[in-house]
C-alpha cells in the first residue's frame, strides 16, 4: 500500500511540468495560462511588447528544456527510491544543483536581455514574477515527492 502511494506521488510529480500539465497547474492555481498571466502582469506598451515577446519566447523554449531535465531527475529519484544508495543520492543531488544553476543562468541572461531591450526595472518586474511562478510550480512538485526515508518501501 505504501509503495502504491509512493508511485502515485511520483507519477503526479513527474507530470507536473509537462507543457500540458503545467498549463493545467497554472490554470488551477491562478485561473489562467502562463502567457496570459505574464501579459496581464506586465501590462506592456505596444513598443515594449514586440521586444518583450521575442525574448520571452526564447526564454520559454529554454525553460521548458530545463524542465524536461528536472522531470528526468525526479523520475530517476522515483526509480531508485526504494533502494537509494549514497552514490545515487549524490548523483541525483548534483544533477539537481546543475539544473538549478542552468535555470538561474537562464534567468540572468533573460534579465540582461530585457534590461537592454526595455529597462532594468521592467526586466526586474518580469524576473520577480517569473520567480514567483517558478516557485509555485516547484512547491507543487515538491509537495508530491516524498523525502528520503518518508516511506519505508522495504517492509
C-alpha positions as CSV (number, residue, x, y, z in Angstrom):
1,X,0.0,0.0,0.0
2,X,2.8,2.4,0.9
3,X,4.6,1.5,-2.3
4,X,1.5,2.4,-4.3
5,X,1.3,5.8,-2.5
6,X,4.9,6.5,-3.4
7,X,4.3,5.5,-7.1
8,X,1.2,7.7,-7.2
9,X,3.1,10.7,-5.7
10,X,5.9,10.3,-8.2
11,X,3.5,10.0,-11.1
12,X,2.0,13.3,-10.2
13,X,5.3,14.9,-9.6
14,X,6.9,13.8,-12.8
15,X,4.0,15.0,-14.8
16,X,3.7,18.4,-13.2
17,X,5.9,20.3,-15.6
18,X,5.0,18.8,-18.9
19,X,3.6,21.5,-21.1
20,X,0.0,20.3,-20.9
21,X,0.1,19.7,-17.1
22,X,2.0,22.9,-16.4
23,X,-0.8,24.8,-18.1
24,X,-3.4,22.9,-16.1
25,X,-1.4,23.5,-12.9
26,X,-1.2,27.2,-13.6
27,X,-4.8,27.5,-14.5
28,X,-5.9,25.6,-11.4
29,X,-3.7,27.7,-9.2
30,X,-4.1,31.1,-10.9
31,X,-7.1,30.7,-13.2
32,X,-5.3,31.3,-16.5
33,X,-2.3,30.2,-18.6
34,X,1.2,31.5,-18.1
35,X,1.5,33.7,-21.1
36,X,-1.9,35.3,-20.2
37,X,-0.7,35.8,-16.7
38,X,2.6,37.4,-17.9
39,X,0.6,39.7,-20.3
40,X,-1.8,40.8,-17.5
41,X,1.0,41.4,-15.0
42,X,3.5,43.2,-17.3
43,X,1.0,45.5,-19.0
44,X,3.4,46.1,-21.9
45,X,3.0,49.1,-24.2
46,X,2.9,48.3,-27.9
47,X,6.6,49.3,-28.3
48,X,7.6,47.1,-25.3
49,X,5.5,44.1,-26.4
50,X,7.4,43.5,-29.7
51,X,10.8,43.3,-28.0
52,X,9.5,41.5,-24.8
53,X,7.6,38.7,-26.5
54,X,10.6,37.8,-28.8
55,X,12.8,37.5,-25.7
56,X,10.1,35.7,-23.7
57,X,9.6,33.1,-26.4
58,X,13.3,32.2,-26.4
59,X,13.3,32.1,-22.6
60,X,10.2,29.8,-22.5
61,X,11.7,27.4,-25.0
62,X,14.9,27.1,-22.9
63,X,13.0,27.0,-19.7
64,X,10.9,24.0,-21.0
65,X,14.1,22.1,-21.9
66,X,15.4,22.7,-18.4
67,X,12.0,21.5,-17.1
68,X,12.4,18.2,-19.0
69,X,15.8,17.7,-17.2
70,X,14.1,18.3,-13.9
71,X,11.4,15.7,-14.7
72,X,14.1,13.2,-15.8
73,X,15.9,13.7,-12.5
74,X,12.7,13.3,-10.4
75,X,11.9,10.2,-12.4
76,X,15.4,8.8,-11.7
77,X,14.8,9.5,-8.0
78,X,11.4,7.7,-8.2
79,X,13.1,4.7,-10.0
80,X,15.7,4.5,-7.2
81,X,13.7,5.5,-4.2
82,X,13.2,2.0,-2.7
83,X,16.9,1.2,-2.9
84,X,18.6,4.6,-2.9
85,X,22.3,4.5,-2.2
86,X,24.6,7.2,-1.1
87,X,26.2,7.3,-4.5
88,X,22.9,7.6,-6.3
89,X,21.7,10.3,-3.9
90,X,24.9,12.2,-4.6
91,X,24.4,11.9,-8.4
92,X,20.8,13.0,-8.2
93,X,21.6,16.0,-6.0
94,X,24.4,17.0,-8.2
95,X,22.0,16.8,-11.2
96,X,19.5,18.9,-9.3
97,X,22.1,21.5,-8.4
98,X,23.2,21.6,-12.1
99,X,19.6,22.0,-13.3
100,X,19.0,24.8,-10.8
101,X,22.2,26.5,-11.9
102,X,21.2,26.2,-15.5
103,X,17.9,27.8,-14.7
104,X,19.5,30.6,-12.7
105,X,21.8,31.4,-15.7
106,X,18.8,31.5,-18.0
107,X,17.1,33.9,-15.7
108,X,20.2,36.1,-15.5
109,X,20.6,36.0,-19.3
110,X,17.0,36.9,-19.8
111,X,17.2,39.7,-17.3
112,X,20.2,41.2,-19.2
113,X,18.3,41.0,-22.5
114,X,15.2,42.5,-21.1
115,X,17.2,45.3,-19.3
116,X,18.7,46.2,-22.6
117,X,15.5,45.9,-24.7
118,X,13.1,47.5,-22.2
119,X,14.7,48.7,-18.9
120,X,16.2,47.2,-15.8
121,X,13.1,48.0,-13.9
122,X,10.8,46.2,-16.4
123,X,13.3,43.3,-16.5
124,X,13.3,43.0,-12.7
125,X,9.5,43.1,-12.8
126,X,9.4,40.1,-15.1
127,X,12.2,38.3,-13.2
128,X,10.3,38.6,-9.9
129,X,7.0,37.5,-11.4
130,X,8.7,34.6,-13.1
131,X,10.4,33.6,-9.8
132,X,7.0,33.6,-8.2
133,X,5.5,31.3,-10.8
134,X,8.5,29.0,-10.8
135,X,8.5,28.7,-7.1
136,X,4.8,28.0,-7.1
137,X,5.3,25.2,-9.6
138,X,8.3,23.8,-7.7
139,X,6.3,23.8,-4.5
140,X,3.5,21.8,-6.1
141,X,6.0,19.3,-7.4
142,X,7.9,19.0,-4.1
143,X,4.6,18.5,-2.2
144,X,4.1,15.4,-4.3
145,X,7.6,14.0,-4.0
146,X,8.4,12.1,-0.8
147,X,11.5,12.9,1.1
148,X,14.2,10.3,1.5
149,X,13.0,7.9,4.2
150,X,9.5,9.3,4.3
151,X,8.1,6.0,3.2
152,X,9.6,2.7,4.3
153,X,9.0,0.8,1.0
154,X,11.2,-2.2,2.0
155,X,8.6,-3.5,4.5
